[in-house]
């Protein structure tokens, strides 16, 4: 994912911090930029919830902590 974009150090750090080598995920099946896409969708859903007033200030802070 990060190496595809030229961020070798970021890819290395992500791999170490996430313990991806200890998982049973087949990296060949994960499309490029899949993590970024998931994060973008999460932010879009959070923005939508805020704009329709379904999220209070406290729950918005919780969303930010988990992202």
KOLDRENSE-809267 format. One record per residue (C-alpha): x negated, y negated, z negated; residue in three letters; residue number from 1. Coordinates in Angstrom, 3 decimals. Each point is the difference from the previous one (the first is absolute). Example, Ala and Ser with C-alpha at 12.3 -4.5 7.8 and 13.67 -1.06 7.14 Angstrom:
residues 2
((-12.300; 4.500; -7.800); 'ALA'; 1)
((-1.370; -3.440; 0.660); 'SER'; 2)
//
This chain:
residues 67
((0.000; 0.000; 0.000); 'UNK'; 1)
((-2.506; -2.648; -1.111); 'UNK'; 2)
((-2.827; 1.453; 2.058); 'UNK'; 3)
((2.235; -0.318; 3.074); 'UNK'; 4)
((0.050; -3.770; -0.640); 'UNK'; 5)
((-3.738; -0.184; -0.733); 'UNK'; 6)
((0.193; -0.095; -3.802); 'UNK'; 7)
((-2.274; 2.909; -0.902); 'UNK'; 8)
((-0.642; -1.201; -3.562); 'UNK'; 9)
((3.746; -0.484; -0.636); 'UNK'; 10)
((0.650; 3.493; 1.336); 'UNK'; 11)
((-2.663; 1.441; -2.283); 'UNK'; 12)
((1.314; -1.871; -3.057); 'UNK'; 13)
((3.597; 0.999; 0.721); 'UNK'; 14)
((-1.047; 3.632; 0.394); 'UNK'; 15)
((-1.880; 0.038; -3.292); 'UNK'; 16)
((2.631; -1.902; -2.022); 'UNK'; 17)
((2.961; 1.960; 1.368); 'UNK'; 18)
((-1.678; 3.436; -0.331); 'UNK'; 19)
((1.233; 0.717; 3.516); 'UNK'; 20)
((-2.583; 2.762; 0.432); 'UNK'; 21)
((1.692; 1.938; -2.822); 'UNK'; 22)
((3.443; -0.160; 1.636); 'UNK'; 23)
((1.512; 2.372; 2.502); 'UNK'; 24)
((0.765; -2.783; 2.509); 'UNK'; 25)
((-1.110; 0.710; 3.546); 'UNK'; 26)
((-1.468; -3.307; 1.153); 'UNK'; 27)
((0.430; 1.006; 3.639); 'UNK'; 28)
((3.784; -0.132; -0.479); 'UNK'; 29)
((0.040; -3.501; -1.521); 'UNK'; 30)
((0.338; -2.710; 2.653); 'UNK'; 31)
((-2.369; -2.980; -0.027); 'UNK'; 32)
((1.165; -2.848; -2.273); 'UNK'; 33)
((2.614; 2.174; -1.739); 'UNK'; 34)
((-0.840; -1.429; -3.451); 'UNK'; 35)
((0.191; -3.567; 1.271); 'UNK'; 36)
((3.360; 0.730; 1.602); 'UNK'; 37)
((1.395; 1.386; -3.263); 'UNK'; 38)
((-1.244; -3.023; -1.950); 'UNK'; 39)
((1.480; -2.413; 2.553); 'UNK'; 40)
((3.387; 1.736; -0.167); 'UNK'; 41)
((-0.057; -0.158; -3.793); 'UNK'; 42)
((-0.678; -3.722; 0.083); 'UNK'; 43)
((2.750; -0.522; 2.576); 'UNK'; 44)
((2.526; 1.906; -2.142); 'UNK'; 45)
((-1.029; -2.022; -3.045); 'UNK'; 46)
((0.453; -3.246; 1.947); 'UNK'; 47)
((3.419; 1.168; 1.194); 'UNK'; 48)
((1.087; 0.866; -3.539); 'UNK'; 49)
((-1.132; -3.396; -1.239); 'UNK'; 50)
((1.768; -1.839; 2.805); 'UNK'; 51)
((3.338; 1.699; -0.751); 'UNK'; 52)
((-0.455; -0.475; -3.725); 'UNK'; 53)
((-0.153; 3.637; -1.099); 'UNK'; 54)
((-3.346; -0.336; -1.736); 'UNK'; 55)
((-0.542; -1.904; -3.217); 'UNK'; 56)
((-3.276; -1.694; -0.860); 'UNK'; 57)
((-1.008; 2.834; -2.345); 'UNK'; 58)
((0.576; 2.779; 2.523); 'UNK'; 59)
((-1.858; -2.010; 2.664); 'UNK'; 60)
((-3.042; -0.055; -2.271); 'UNK'; 61)
((0.236; 3.775; -0.335); 'UNK'; 62)
((0.034; 0.380; 3.801); 'UNK'; 63)
((-3.138; -2.108; 0.315); 'UNK'; 64)
((-1.841; 2.039; -2.639); 'UNK'; 65)
((0.670; 3.257; 1.875); 'UNK'; 66)
((-1.039; -1.397; 3.385); 'UNK'; 67)
//
